[in-house]
Amino acid sequence: MLIDKALTEQIIGAAMEVHRQLGPGLMESVYQTCLAHELGLRSIKWEREKPLPIVYKGTQLDCGYRLDFLVEDKVILELKAVEQLLPIHEAQLLTYLKISGCKVGLLINFNVSLLKNGIKRRVL
C-alpha cells in the first residue's frame, strides 16, 4: 500500500486542474499561487513557503530553506517550471524529506505539455 496515496492523489488532481486552466510556460510563482487557491477550494490544509531549519551538530540553524508547500503536515510539494526535471531537483526533494522527517514528497514540473509527465512521487 502506498503511503498517503489518497492525499497525494488529491494533490495531483489539484495540480492537474491548475495545469488544465493555465497550461505550461508561466513562472513557478504563478503556479504556486494558483495551486494554493485550488488546494483551498478542495479543503486541503497547506502551508506555503514553510521554513525548514537544519539541525547541525545538535544546534538548530535557519539556513533559509523553505518548502514550496507542506500539505496536511505530511506531504512535501516541490514545484518547478523548468524545461525538464533534473536529478538535482529529485535530490533536493529527498533532502527536504530527510531534514523534515516527512515520508512522502511530490515534485511537479508545470512546464510540460502533459502534466503527468512532469510528476514524480518519492517516498523516504
Phi and psi in radians as a Rosetta constraint file:
Dihedral C 1 N 2 CA 2 C 2 CIRCULARHARMONIC -1.309 0.35
Dihedral N 2 CA 2 C 2 N 3 CIRCULARHARMONIC 2.410 0.35
Dihedral C 2 N 3 CA 3 C 3 CIRCULARHARMONIC -1.195 0.35
Dihedral N 3 CA 3 C 3 N 4 CIRCULARHARMONIC 2.260 0.35
Dihedral C 3 N 4 CA 4 C 4 CIRCULARHARMONIC 0.914 0.35
Dihedral N 4 CA 4 C 4 N 5 CIRCULARHARMONIC 0.654 0.35
Dihedral C 4 N 5 CA 5 C 5 CIRCULARHARMONIC -1.017 0.35
Dihedral N 5 CA 5 C 5 N 6 CIRCULARHARMONIC -0.838 0.35
Dihedral C 5 N 6 CA 6 C 6 CIRCULARHARMONIC -1.071 0.35
Dihedral N 6 CA 6 C 6 N 7 CIRCULARHARMONIC -0.745 0.35
Dihedral C 6 N 7 CA 7 C 7 CIRCULARHARMONIC -1.166 0.35
Dihedral N 7 CA 7 C 7 N 8 CIRCULARHARMONIC -0.777 0.35
Dihedral C 7 N 8 CA 8 C 8 CIRCULARHARMONIC -1.134 0.35
Dihedral N 8 CA 8 C 8 N 9 CIRCULARHARMONIC -0.578 0.35
Dihedral C 8 N 9 CA 9 C 9 CIRCULARHARMONIC -1.127 0.35
Dihedral N 9 CA 9 C 9 N 10 CIRCULARHARMONIC -0.682 0.35
Dihedral C 9 N 10 CA 10 C 10 CIRCULARHARMONIC -1.142 0.35
Dihedral N 10 CA 10 C 10 N 11 CIRCULARHARMONIC -0.731 0.35
Dihedral C 10 N 11 CA 11 C 11 CIRCULARHARMONIC -1.117 0.35
Dihedral N 11 CA 11 C 11 N 12 CIRCULARHARMONIC -0.782 0.35
Dihedral C 11 N 12 CA 12 C 12 CIRCULARHARMONIC -1.093 0.35
Dihedral N 12 CA 12 C 12 N 13 CIRCULARHARMONIC -0.704 0.35
Dihedral C 12 N 13 CA 13 C 13 CIRCULARHARMONIC -1.055 0.35
Dihedral N 13 CA 13 C 13 N 14 CIRCULARHARMONIC -0.732 0.35
Dihedral C 13 N 14 CA 14 C 14 CIRCULARHARMONIC -1.134 0.35
Dihedral N 14 CA 14 C 14 N 15 CIRCULARHARMONIC -0.741 0.35
Dihedral C 14 N 15 CA 15 C 15 CIRCULARHARMONIC -1.117 0.35
Dihedral N 15 CA 15 C 15 N 16 CIRCULARHARMONIC -0.689 0.35
Dihedral C 15 N 16 CA 16 C 16 CIRCULARHARMONIC -1.121 0.35
Dihedral N 16 CA 16 C 16 N 17 CIRCULARHARMONIC -0.645 0.35
Dihedral C 16 N 17 CA 17 C 17 CIRCULARHARMONIC -1.137 0.35
Dihedral N 17 CA 17 C 17 N 18 CIRCULARHARMONIC -0.751 0.35
Dihedral C 17 N 18 CA 18 C 18 CIRCULARHARMONIC -1.062 0.35
Dihedral N 18 CA 18 C 18 N 19 CIRCULARHARMONIC -0.790 0.35
Dihedral C 18 N 19 CA 19 C 19 CIRCULARHARMONIC -1.142 0.35
Dihedral N 19 CA 19 C 19 N 20 CIRCULARHARMONIC -0.665 0.35
Dihedral C 19 N 20 CA 20 C 20 CIRCULARHARMONIC -1.092 0.35
Dihedral N 20 CA 20 C 20 N 21 CIRCULARHARMONIC -0.672 0.35
Dihedral C 20 N 21 CA 21 C 21 CIRCULARHARMONIC -1.339 0.35
Dihedral N 21 CA 21 C 21 N 22 CIRCULARHARMONIC -0.666 0.35
Dihedral C 21 N 22 CA 22 C 22 CIRCULARHARMONIC -1.823 0.35
Dihedral N 22 CA 22 C 22 N 23 CIRCULARHARMONIC -0.575 0.35
Dihedral C 22 N 23 CA 23 C 23 CIRCULARHARMONIC 1.306 0.35
Dihedral N 23 CA 23 C 23 N 24 CIRCULARHARMONIC -3.120 0.35
Dihedral C 23 N 24 CA 24 C 24 CIRCULARHARMONIC -1.424 0.35
Dihedral N 24 CA 24 C 24 N 25 CIRCULARHARMONIC 2.960 0.35
Dihedral C 24 N 25 CA 25 C 25 CIRCULARHARMONIC 1.809 0.35
Dihedral N 25 CA 25 C 25 N 26 CIRCULARHARMONIC 0.000 0.35
Dihedral C 25 N 26 CA 26 C 26 CIRCULARHARMONIC -1.752 0.35
Dihedral N 26 CA 26 C 26 N 27 CIRCULARHARMONIC 3.025 0.35
Dihedral C 26 N 27 CA 27 C 27 CIRCULARHARMONIC -1.308 0.35
Dihedral N 27 CA 27 C 27 N 28 CIRCULARHARMONIC 2.634 0.35
Dihedral C 27 N 28 CA 28 C 28 CIRCULARHARMONIC -0.942 0.35
Dihedral N 28 CA 28 C 28 N 29 CIRCULARHARMONIC -0.702 0.35
Dihedral C 28 N 29 CA 29 C 29 CIRCULARHARMONIC -1.064 0.35
Dihedral N 29 CA 29 C 29 N 30 CIRCULARHARMONIC -0.558 0.35
Dihedral C 29 N 30 CA 30 C 30 CIRCULARHARMONIC -1.157 0.35
Dihedral N 30 CA 30 C 30 N 31 CIRCULARHARMONIC -0.800 0.35
Dihedral C 30 N 31 CA 31 C 31 CIRCULARHARMONIC -1.128 0.35
Dihedral N 31 CA 31 C 31 N 32 CIRCULARHARMONIC -0.649 0.35
Dihedral C 31 N 32 CA 32 C 32 CIRCULARHARMONIC -1.069 0.35
Dihedral N 32 CA 32 C 32 N 33 CIRCULARHARMONIC -0.822 0.35
Dihedral C 32 N 33 CA 33 C 33 CIRCULARHARMONIC -1.112 0.35
Dihedral N 33 CA 33 C 33 N 34 CIRCULARHARMONIC -0.782 0.35
Dihedral C 33 N 34 CA 34 C 34 CIRCULARHARMONIC -1.210 0.35
Dihedral N 34 CA 34 C 34 N 35 CIRCULARHARMONIC -0.651 0.35
Dihedral C 34 N 35 CA 35 C 35 CIRCULARHARMONIC -1.185 0.35
Dihedral N 35 CA 35 C 35 N 36 CIRCULARHARMONIC -0.669 0.35
Dihedral C 35 N 36 CA 36 C 36 CIRCULARHARMONIC -1.014 0.35
Dihedral N 36 CA 36 C 36 N 37 CIRCULARHARMONIC -0.774 0.35
Dihedral C 36 N 37 CA 37 C 37 CIRCULARHARMONIC -1.108 0.35
Dihedral N 37 CA 37 C 37 N 38 CIRCULARHARMONIC -0.774 0.35
Dihedral C 37 N 38 CA 38 C 38 CIRCULARHARMONIC -1.142 0.35
Dihedral N 38 CA 38 C 38 N 39 CIRCULARHARMONIC -0.715 0.35
Dihedral C 38 N 39 CA 39 C 39 CIRCULARHARMONIC -1.079 0.35
Dihedral N 39 CA 39 C 39 N 40 CIRCULARHARMONIC -0.723 0.35
Dihedral C 39 N 40 CA 40 C 40 CIRCULARHARMONIC -1.080 0.35
Dihedral N 40 CA 40 C 40 N 41 CIRCULARHARMONIC -0.722 0.35
Dihedral C 40 N 41 CA 41 C 41 CIRCULARHARMONIC -1.059 0.35
Dihedral N 41 CA 41 C 41 N 42 CIRCULARHARMONIC -0.495 0.35
Dihedral C 41 N 42 CA 42 C 42 CIRCULARHARMONIC -1.660 0.35
Dihedral N 42 CA 42 C 42 N 43 CIRCULARHARMONIC 0.172 0.35
Dihedral C 42 N 43 CA 43 C 43 CIRCULARHARMONIC 0.978 0.35
Dihedral N 43 CA 43 C 43 N 44 CIRCULARHARMONIC 0.655 0.35
Dihedral C 43 N 44 CA 44 C 44 CIRCULARHARMONIC -1.734 0.35
Dihedral N 44 CA 44 C 44 N 45 CIRCULARHARMONIC 2.191 0.35
Dihedral C 44 N 45 CA 45 C 45 CIRCULARHARMONIC -1.325 0.35
Dihedral N 45 CA 45 C 45 N 46 CIRCULARHARMONIC 2.312 0.35
Dihedral C 45 N 46 CA 46 C 46 CIRCULARHARMONIC -2.551 0.35
Dihedral N 46 CA 46 C 46 N 47 CIRCULARHARMONIC 2.748 0.35
Dihedral C 46 N 47 CA 47 C 47 CIRCULARHARMONIC -2.219 0.35
Dihedral N 47 CA 47 C 47 N 48 CIRCULARHARMONIC 2.332 0.35
Dihedral C 47 N 48 CA 48 C 48 CIRCULARHARMONIC -1.861 0.35
Dihedral N 48 CA 48 C 48 N 49 CIRCULARHARMONIC 2.500 0.35
Dihedral C 48 N 49 CA 49 C 49 CIRCULARHARMONIC 0.957 0.35
Dihedral N 49 CA 49 C 49 N 50 CIRCULARHARMONIC 0.760 0.35
Dihedral C 49 N 50 CA 50 C 50 CIRCULARHARMONIC -1.211 0.35
Dihedral N 50 CA 50 C 50 N 51 CIRCULARHARMONIC 2.135 0.35
Dihedral C 50 N 51 CA 51 C 51 CIRCULARHARMONIC -1.060 0.35
Dihedral N 51 CA 51 C 51 N 52 CIRCULARHARMONIC 2.474 0.35
Dihedral C 51 N 52 CA 52 C 52 CIRCULARHARMONIC -2.233 0.35
Dihedral N 52 CA 52 C 52 N 53 CIRCULARHARMONIC 1.647 0.35
Dihedral C 52 N 53 CA 53 C 53 CIRCULARHARMONIC -1.279 0.35
Dihedral N 53 CA 53 C 53 N 54 CIRCULARHARMONIC 2.785 0.35
Dihedral C 53 N 54 CA 54 C 54 CIRCULARHARMONIC -1.917 0.35
Dihedral N 54 CA 54 C 54 N 55 CIRCULARHARMONIC 2.371 0.35
Dihedral C 54 N 55 CA 55 C 55 CIRCULARHARMONIC -1.747 0.35
Dihedral N 55 CA 55 C 55 N 56 CIRCULARHARMONIC 2.018 0.35
Dihedral C 55 N 56 CA 56 C 56 CIRCULARHARMONIC -2.134 0.35
Dihedral N 56 CA 56 C 56 N 57 CIRCULARHARMONIC 2.048 0.35
Dihedral C 56 N 57 CA 57 C 57 CIRCULARHARMONIC 0.883 0.35
Dihedral N 57 CA 57 C 57 N 58 CIRCULARHARMONIC 0.781 0.35
Dihedral C 57 N 58 CA 58 C 58 CIRCULARHARMONIC 1.448 0.35
Dihedral N 58 CA 58 C 58 N 59 CIRCULARHARMONIC -0.005 0.35
Dihedral C 58 N 59 CA 59 C 59 CIRCULARHARMONIC -2.016 0.35
Dihedral N 59 CA 59 C 59 N 60 CIRCULARHARMONIC 2.286 0.35
Dihedral C 59 N 60 CA 60 C 60 CIRCULARHARMONIC -1.425 0.35
Dihedral N 60 CA 60 C 60 N 61 CIRCULARHARMONIC 2.154 0.35
Dihedral C 60 N 61 CA 61 C 61 CIRCULARHARMONIC -2.103 0.35
Dihedral N 61 CA 61 C 61 N 62 CIRCULARHARMONIC 2.411 0.35
Dihedral C 61 N 62 CA 62 C 62 CIRCULARHARMONIC -1.596 0.35
Dihedral N 62 CA 62 C 62 N 63 CIRCULARHARMONIC 1.856 0.35
Dihedral C 62 N 63 CA 63 C 63 CIRCULARHARMONIC -1.717 0.35
Dihedral N 63 CA 63 C 63 N 64 CIRCULARHARMONIC 0.086 0.35
Dihedral C 63 N 64 CA 64 C 64 CIRCULARHARMONIC 1.530 0.35
Dihedral N 64 CA 64 C 64 N 65 CIRCULARHARMONIC 0.075 0.35
Dihedral C 64 N 65 CA 65 C 65 CIRCULARHARMONIC -1.260 0.35
Dihedral N 65 CA 65 C 65 N 66 CIRCULARHARMONIC 2.438 0.35
Dihedral C 65 N 66 CA 66 C 66 CIRCULARHARMONIC -2.428 0.35
Dihedral N 66 CA 66 C 66 N 67 CIRCULARHARMONIC 2.317 0.35
Dihedral C 66 N 67 CA 67 C 67 CIRCULARHARMONIC -1.364 0.35
Dihedral N 67 CA 67 C 67 N 68 CIRCULARHARMONIC 2.398 0.35
Dihedral C 67 N 68 CA 68 C 68 CIRCULARHARMONIC -0.991 0.35
Dihedral N 68 CA 68 C 68 N 69 CIRCULARHARMONIC -0.870 0.35
Dihedral C 68 N 69 CA 69 C 69 CIRCULARHARMONIC -2.545 0.35
Dihedral N 69 CA 69 C 69 N 70 CIRCULARHARMONIC 2.505 0.35
Dihedral C 69 N 70 CA 70 C 70 CIRCULARHARMONIC -2.039 0.35
Dihedral N 70 CA 70 C 70 N 71 CIRCULARHARMONIC 2.044 0.35
Dihedral C 70 N 71 CA 71 C 71 CIRCULARHARMONIC -1.844 0.35
Dihedral N 71 CA 71 C 71 N 72 CIRCULARHARMONIC 2.198 0.35
Dihedral C 71 N 72 CA 72 C 72 CIRCULARHARMONIC 0.929 0.35
Dihedral N 72 CA 72 C 72 N 73 CIRCULARHARMONIC 0.544 0.35
Dihedral C 72 N 73 CA 73 C 73 CIRCULARHARMONIC 1.025 0.35
Dihedral N 73 CA 73 C 73 N 74 CIRCULARHARMONIC 0.349 0.35
Dihedral C 73 N 74 CA 74 C 74 CIRCULARHARMONIC -2.553 0.35
Dihedral N 74 CA 74 C 74 N 75 CIRCULARHARMONIC -0.281 0.35
Dihedral C 74 N 75 CA 75 C 75 CIRCULARHARMONIC -2.064 0.35
Dihedral N 75 CA 75 C 75 N 76 CIRCULARHARMONIC 2.182 0.35
Dihedral C 75 N 76 CA 76 C 76 CIRCULARHARMONIC -1.537 0.35
Dihedral N 76 CA 76 C 76 N 77 CIRCULARHARMONIC 2.313 0.35
Dihedral C 76 N 77 CA 77 C 77 CIRCULARHARMONIC -2.105 0.35
Dihedral N 77 CA 77 C 77 N 78 CIRCULARHARMONIC 2.017 0.35
Dihedral C 77 N 78 CA 78 C 78 CIRCULARHARMONIC -1.950 0.35
Dihedral N 78 CA 78 C 78 N 79 CIRCULARHARMONIC 2.104 0.35
Dihedral C 78 N 79 CA 79 C 79 CIRCULARHARMONIC -1.789 0.35
Dihedral N 79 CA 79 C 79 N 80 CIRCULARHARMONIC 2.572 0.35
Dihedral C 79 N 80 CA 80 C 80 CIRCULARHARMONIC -2.415 0.35
Dihedral N 80 CA 80 C 80 N 81 CIRCULARHARMONIC 2.756 0.35
Dihedral C 80 N 81 CA 81 C 81 CIRCULARHARMONIC -2.433 0.35
Dihedral N 81 CA 81 C 81 N 82 CIRCULARHARMONIC 1.244 0.35
Dihedral C 81 N 82 CA 82 C 82 CIRCULARHARMONIC -2.180 0.35
Dihedral N 82 CA 82 C 82 N 83 CIRCULARHARMONIC 2.874 0.35
Dihedral C 82 N 83 CA 83 C 83 CIRCULARHARMONIC -1.027 0.35
Dihedral N 83 CA 83 C 83 N 84 CIRCULARHARMONIC -0.735 0.35
Dihedral C 83 N 84 CA 84 C 84 CIRCULARHARMONIC -2.730 0.35
Dihedral N 84 CA 84 C 84 N 85 CIRCULARHARMONIC 2.634 0.35
Dihedral C 84 N 85 CA 85 C 85 CIRCULARHARMONIC -1.269 0.35
Dihedral N 85 CA 85 C 85 N 86 CIRCULARHARMONIC 2.419 0.35
Dihedral C 85 N 86 CA 86 C 86 CIRCULARHARMONIC -1.988 0.35
Dihedral N 86 CA 86 C 86 N 87 CIRCULARHARMONIC 2.826 0.35
Dihedral C 86 N 87 CA 87 C 87 CIRCULARHARMONIC -0.951 0.35
Dihedral N 87 CA 87 C 87 N 88 CIRCULARHARMONIC -0.568 0.35
Dihedral C 87 N 88 CA 88 C 88 CIRCULARHARMONIC -1.122 0.35
Dihedral N 88 CA 88 C 88 N 89 CIRCULARHARMONIC -0.553 0.35
Dihedral C 88 N 89 CA 89 C 89 CIRCULARHARMONIC -1.167 0.35
Dihedral N 89 CA 89 C 89 N 90 CIRCULARHARMONIC -0.735 0.35
Dihedral C 89 N 90 CA 90 C 90 CIRCULARHARMONIC -1.165 0.35
Dihedral N 90 CA 90 C 90 N 91 CIRCULARHARMONIC -0.700 0.35
Dihedral C 90 N 91 CA 91 C 91 CIRCULARHARMONIC -1.066 0.35
Dihedral N 91 CA 91 C 91 N 92 CIRCULARHARMONIC -0.706 0.35
Dihedral C 91 N 92 CA 92 C 92 CIRCULARHARMONIC -1.048 0.35
Dihedral N 92 CA 92 C 92 N 93 CIRCULARHARMONIC -0.818 0.35
Dihedral C 92 N 93 CA 93 C 93 CIRCULARHARMONIC -1.086 0.35
Dihedral N 93 CA 93 C 93 N 94 CIRCULARHARMONIC -0.793 0.35
Dihedral C 93 N 94 CA 94 C 94 CIRCULARHARMONIC -1.089 0.35
Dihedral N 94 CA 94 C 94 N 95 CIRCULARHARMONIC -0.674 0.35
Dihedral C 94 N 95 CA 95 C 95 CIRCULARHARMONIC -1.126 0.35
Dihedral N 95 CA 95 C 95 N 96 CIRCULARHARMONIC -0.758 0.35
Dihedral C 95 N 96 CA 96 C 96 CIRCULARHARMONIC -1.051 0.35
Dihedral N 96 CA 96 C 96 N 97 CIRCULARHARMONIC -0.703 0.35
Dihedral C 96 N 97 CA 97 C 97 CIRCULARHARMONIC -1.078 0.35
Dihedral N 97 CA 97 C 97 N 98 CIRCULARHARMONIC -0.806 0.35
Dihedral C 97 N 98 CA 98 C 98 CIRCULARHARMONIC -1.074 0.35
Dihedral N 98 CA 98 C 98 N 99 CIRCULARHARMONIC -0.820 0.35
Dihedral C 98 N 99 CA 99 C 99 CIRCULARHARMONIC -1.161 0.35
Dihedral N 99 CA 99 C 99 N 100 CIRCULARHARMONIC -0.696 0.35
Dihedral C 99 N 100 CA 100 C 100 CIRCULARHARMONIC -1.423 0.35
Dihedral N 100 CA 100 C 100 N 101 CIRCULARHARMONIC -0.441 0.35
Dihedral C 100 N 101 CA 101 C 101 CIRCULARHARMONIC 1.520 0.35
Dihedral N 101 CA 101 C 101 N 102 CIRCULARHARMONIC -0.009 0.35
Dihedral C 101 N 102 CA 102 C 102 CIRCULARHARMONIC -1.258 0.35
Dihedral N 102 CA 102 C 102 N 103 CIRCULARHARMONIC 2.704 0.35
Dihedral C 102 N 103 CA 103 C 103 CIRCULARHARMONIC -1.757 0.35
Dihedral N 103 CA 103 C 103 N 104 CIRCULARHARMONIC -0.452 0.35
Dihedral C 103 N 104 CA 104 C 104 CIRCULARHARMONIC -2.212 0.35
Dihedral N 104 CA 104 C 104 N 105 CIRCULARHARMONIC 2.431 0.35
Dihedral C 104 N 105 CA 105 C 105 CIRCULARHARMONIC -2.454 0.35
Dihedral N 105 CA 105 C 105 N 106 CIRCULARHARMONIC 2.627 0.35
Dihedral C 105 N 106 CA 106 C 106 CIRCULARHARMONIC -2.096 0.35
Dihedral N 106 CA 106 C 106 N 107 CIRCULARHARMONIC 2.317 0.35
Dihedral C 106 N 107 CA 107 C 107 CIRCULARHARMONIC -1.945 0.35
Dihedral N 107 CA 107 C 107 N 108 CIRCULARHARMONIC 2.054 0.35
Dihedral C 107 N 108 CA 108 C 108 CIRCULARHARMONIC -2.166 0.35
Dihedral N 108 CA 108 C 108 N 109 CIRCULARHARMONIC 2.137 0.35
Dihedral C 108 N 109 CA 109 C 109 CIRCULARHARMONIC -1.819 0.35
Dihedral N 109 CA 109 C 109 N 110 CIRCULARHARMONIC 2.005 0.35
Dihedral C 109 N 110 CA 110 C 110 CIRCULARHARMONIC -1.432 0.35
Dihedral N 110 CA 110 C 110 N 111 CIRCULARHARMONIC -0.176 0.35
Dihedral C 110 N 111 CA 111 C 111 CIRCULARHARMONIC -1.577 0.35
Dihedral N 111 CA 111 C 111 N 112 CIRCULARHARMONIC 0.903 0.35
Dihedral C 111 N 112 CA 112 C 112 CIRCULARHARMONIC -2.324 0.35
Dihedral N 112 CA 112 C 112 N 113 CIRCULARHARMONIC 2.725 0.35
Dihedral C 112 N 113 CA 113 C 113 CIRCULARHARMONIC -1.296 0.35
Dihedral N 113 CA 113 C 113 N 114 CIRCULARHARMONIC -0.560 0.35
Dihedral C 113 N 114 CA 114 C 114 CIRCULARHARMONIC -2.163 0.35
Dihedral N 114 CA 114 C 114 N 115 CIRCULARHARMONIC 1.985 0.35
Dihedral C 114 N 115 CA 115 C 115 CIRCULARHARMONIC -1.041 0.35
Dihedral N 115 CA 115 C 115 N 116 CIRCULARHARMONIC -0.578 0.35
Dihedral C 115 N 116 CA 116 C 116 CIRCULARHARMONIC -1.028 0.35
Dihedral N 116 CA 116 C 116 N 117 CIRCULARHARMONIC -0.413 0.35
Dihedral C 116 N 117 CA 117 C 117 CIRCULARHARMONIC -1.390 0.35
Dihedral N 117 CA 117 C 117 N 118 CIRCULARHARMONIC -0.117 0.35
Dihedral C 117 N 118 CA 118 C 118 CIRCULARHARMONIC -1.966 0.35
Dihedral N 118 CA 118 C 118 N 119 CIRCULARHARMONIC 0.267 0.35
Dihedral C 118 N 119 CA 119 C 119 CIRCULARHARMONIC -2.001 0.35
Dihedral N 119 CA 119 C 119 N 120 CIRCULARHARMONIC 2.290 0.35
Dihedral C 119 N 120 CA 120 C 120 CIRCULARHARMONIC -2.267 0.35
Dihedral N 120 CA 120 C 120 N 121 CIRCULARHARMONIC 2.268 0.35
Dihedral C 120 N 121 CA 121 C 121 CIRCULARHARMONIC -1.876 0.35
Dihedral N 121 CA 121 C 121 N 122 CIRCULARHARMONIC 2.253 0.35
Dihedral C 121 N 122 CA 122 C 122 CIRCULARHARMONIC -2.223 0.35
Dihedral N 122 CA 122 C 122 N 123 CIRCULARHARMONIC 2.449 0.35
Dihedral C 122 N 123 CA 123 C 123 CIRCULARHARMONIC -2.152 0.35
Dihedral N 123 CA 123 C 123 N 124 CIRCULARHARMONIC 2.363 0.35
